[in-house]
Amino acid sequence: MSLKAKVHITLKNGVLDPQGKAIEHSLHSLGFKDIANVRQGKYIELNITEIDKIAAKSKVENICKALLANTVIENYSVEIVD
């Protein structure tokens, strides 16, 4: 059996987000003047061969700490779904 892990990675509050600023600037250039404080992040899906959701989440969190997220400047959240 395999489960799907959905991982959201975002910059921590207070960390400069140049890509978010570029997106915000582009939106303003397109006439969307009411948009502010744009932050961008990453979304990753993984299939994991595991039957226990708690064990799957633990493994994916270890993957985040080891590779997917820079925990000094990024936060991550993991959701396990069937």
Order of alpha helices (4+ residues) and beta strands (2+ residues): beta-alpha-beta-alpha-beta
